[in-house]
Amino acid sequence: MAGEITLSDSPGKALKKWRMSFDIPQGVLSEHLDVSPSVISDYESGRRKSPGTAVVGKIVDTILSIDEANGGKYINQFAKILYSDIDDDVIYDMHEYASPVPLEKFTAAIGCNTVCGSLDQPIFGYTVINSINAITQLSANEFNRIYGWSTERALIFTDVSSGKSPMVAIRVTPFKPRCVILQGIEAEIVHPLVPKMAEKDRITVLCTMMDIDRIVNVLREEKW
């Protein structure tokens, strides 16, 4: 959600779409954000400069919090759409963060080494993916669902041989993650095309040799 709003050519329209999808009036959203209703109206109409990543993250967090307080009706509906028909052997784990997590801290927790890109940026979630099964089993539309609620996340591809295949799959789909982590490979073994593709889409790429089960356990236990 946050990624779509931030990356949209019309962020205000994307914000309005998601607010209405959760059936939240402007006044209710503005009250929870402690701003005037005119602020939300100005964002949605384009009269006010598009909100930055931090503001969008706060708005998305507030929308989800309002729905959760009302029983999570729309969260559950969207979750069914996102996760249905994707086998457990494709997505091992997926999680959304209510507030931004520094990428540097996130990657340090699972023993990553940088291949290319900056660590000075936040993420709002992660997905642990079986790289071979995702590439061979998912259609283009299904592949996009690995982004969950936001593209501002880390995609952790497991059991990769060179890292080329996951990056090619990302390259030909419309959404781009903030970070790709290649599991089971040393940085010096990564295919030379990987950083070239990553730089075109401004994706940070890292490697980790940590065991898959340990990665999942560490990330689930970490409170940041």
Steps between C-alpha positions, in 0.01 A plus 500: 500500500770747602707413195209553261421842647862613505587375152173597332492776238198630694573431869189690610272280291673186628458622860130570440453157343644320803313720751171426322591130464512487880176705521660771715357855474747788461392640835569174685844462343592863571384468861725198559790680331429814705480721191225705338271318254610756241853357517377156386278665239793705367723191474234302316413781259863583425472853641765418757846367413513120501581362848843348552573141597479566874160670472364230270620235746317677783180529294510132401569397860202709612268351238596149610466592869149640446391185318663276761312686774179432308566127483740487205224445242689644203844378611362145500339548160819630340708232675288228338558657160874536559574156637246270335624241252868554589648182644709485816791372293511836317468750785660386824421813699357850453470786747399867500644760738278772644794741508816520286793271584851618404631275224846500658366352826277252318779360284750491785259278698521229232871532423488670161787626284432778251530438127380842390277789607443705813401375844396850608127449443201345677283200418142425601501122470667189362417183306704178508462326163612171349667644191465196271136429588401867473653534154368168368154498660377860518347702219596868467194610699561239771866601522395857578313373807829420675515874577217474751378842612806696386784483247719677757614164631780245488449200274710208628552241227620163630735240354621716212792393280605832348221747577434569134160330468325689786630832368382422145154417638491831687632688198207396279225568757362849576567510875849526648605422857722722708738214567581148375684254724649190338520211745752218475761677289813704571518855361797422277305221323211726399457528123656824364169596336323517839641836617452645151130405502460614861648842433249563220214454746682646803481172689744418779631143471657298782600139570471284807615147579269471801275191499143562379331380820729719708424803281128449553542450875728802544268732308189378681663549840660837430309791658709779345 
